[in-house]
């Protein structure tokens, strides 16, 4: 049974810092991995999708890496802004999405 | 291209009533997924459907819950005889193809069900 763990559970940083969110999964038989953002009371916004054959994906200030053999992914956010404050979710796709519990990020101005 | 649409956005039911949640996938998407987010818990997969077919319902509670995706119209998640423990946010997602490869799932805004 696939299990996804996200560390840290919560993170508070001053504006401008670069930060790393971590995701680990137990079963490496996945098709892809997605990172999402969820704002309070809202739906999920897809940030990045990394296919199992890829090592990383970049979009603007976001960079996600995938090491499938070790069951790890990281989401790197450069030059954080208060608008980045949200819950970040990692999900692995091995026929259905299995989500981690998320990292609650607060960027202070 | 409109995104995934869900309605209602908020639904209040009394114990024992029925709840019907609707999901219209993105244009061109024929694969629909339902997820549930219980208070203080993560998102959990419930069911995966294609038009007129249930592909994987391994996450659905055995009783009171059912889902359909008819040939015409939205996908429906139906909860009969609701109980307080059904209070949660229910999210629908759609994708253009089957799981595997580059198959991004796009999520709707969710329906927040409150059972009194």
Interface residues (C-beta under 8 A of the other chain):
Chain A: X31 X32 X34 X36 X41 X42 X43 X44 X45 X46 X49 X51 X89 X91 X93 X94 X95 X96 X97 X98 X99 X100 X101 X102
Chain B: X33 X35 X41 X42 X43 X44 X45 X48 X56 X58 X59 X91 X93 X99 X100 X101 X102 X103 X104 X105 X106 X107 X108 X109 X110 X112
